[in-house]
């Protein structure tokens, strides 16, 4: 993943490994890079039991940020929602609700553990999911402050492997009043289904 830590910050490369769970909505992302090419940085983006958390650690011991709270809960839920069609069994769970808009758009809502968020999915003429947009995500503006901003996930460049079409490119973009701030531009190298769990 190519990642930007701020609008005016340079792109950095992250190793990015993600786990999504189905029966109970959960998402855990591990990130690893080296700041300035030499200083180890580890990050965790977590949505678990309806709660969100963003954690960043430098040199395996210095906590740069550890963000929790209602805004993170909503933001983590809507991020999980944006990915349910990449893990299609998630889209069929009771905590996800669908509403048809037209041939190329559908509104979806996630409601779990007292947190509710929604967004619009866009499909191309082939029926492929290509974009998700929401107004329910909070942007961390620093000093413990959050602002709701429009947020878009773009996905594409589908390839067929073993009879299943999978996307290979993804972007995450804040649609700010002053212009778009793209902060993730990544390549999806593989999607692997784990053994069935009862949890």
C-alpha positions, 0 to 999 in steps of 0.5 A, a space after each residue: 500500500 502507498 499511504 499518506 499520513 497527511 495532505 502535504 505529507 509524502 507517500 510512504 510504502 506500507 506492508 498491509 495485512 488484513 483480516 475480515 470476520 463474518 459472523 460477527 463484524 470485525 476487521 483487523 489490519 496490521 501495517 508495517 513500514 520504516 519511517 525515514 527508511 530506518 525507524 520501524 513503525 507498526 500500526 493496527 486499525 481495528 474494528 472489534 465488538 462494535 468498537 474502533 481503534 487506531 494504534 501506531 507504535 514507533 520502535 516497538 515501544 513508543 505509542 504515537 497514537 491510540 485513538 478510540 471513542 464513538 467517532 472511531 466506532 462509527 468510522 470503523 463500522 463504515 470502513 467494514 461496510 465499504 468492504 463487504 462485497 470484497 468478502 461477499 458472505 459479509 453482505 448477507 449477514 443480518 447486521 447488513 441491510 440493503 436498499 435498491 436505488 437504481 440499476 447501478 447504485 444501492 444503499 447499504 447500512 450496517 447496524 451492530 452493537 449500538 452503532 449504525 452507519 451507511 453508504 452508497 455502492 456503485 456498480 459498473 455495467 458489468 455488475 462489478 463493485 467500483 465505488 463506495 461513498 459515505 458521509 458517516 466517516 470521521 476524519 481525525 483533525 488532530 488534538 483529539 478532534 474529529 470532523 465528519 467528511 465525505 469519504 470514498 473507496 474506489 476499487 477495480 482492475 478485476 482479474 479472474 482466478 480459479 473462476 472467481 473475479 477479484 479486484 486488485 486495485 483500491 484507493 481511499 479518498 477524503 472528499 474535502 471542501 478544498 479538494 480530494 485527499 487520496 491517502 491510500 493507493 494499494 494493490 490487493 495481492 490475494 484474498 484467502 478464505 480461512 477455515 470456517 469458525 463458529 465465533 
